[in-house]
Amino acid sequence: MEDNPIPKQIENPSNQVKNKTPWWQRFAAGLNEFYHAPYRQTMARAARDEEDFFMLLMFAESLGIDNPASFYTLELQPLFLENFHEWHTRMGLDKCPFDHVGCC
């Protein structure tokens, strides 16, 4: 028998994972996931709708819709032009409505 009062699990920390998160953080993360999981699809849809509205607001003047904020959104158009093809196909426009943009 050994006289060492320290158990081998505590004596040798290489057997245990050193960077293991505490149980209460894992429990809190599980509760967070349990709460947010049913709403994830709804929140993604709402974010996509908000992005679609923003794209419509940005390109409204080019589509022939009066836009009071066109002065401010004009400089954002080149940044969002990469996403324009995805947006206009999602909105039901088969071809690009602009002559000067060659996305389709």
RAJO-V692562 format. One record per run of one state. SS is the DSSP state (2 for helix, 1 for strand, 0 for the rest). FROM is the first residue (numbers start at 1). TO is the last residue. If there is no record, write none. Layout:
# RAJO-V692562
ss->SS from->FROM to->TO
ss->SS from->FROM to->TO
This chain:
# RAJO-V692562
ss->0 from->1 to->7
ss->2 from->8 to->11
ss->0 from->12 to->12
ss->2 from->13 to->15
ss->0 from->16 to->22
ss->2 from->23 to->63
ss->0 from->64 to->69
ss->2 from->70 to->90
ss->0 from->91 to->104
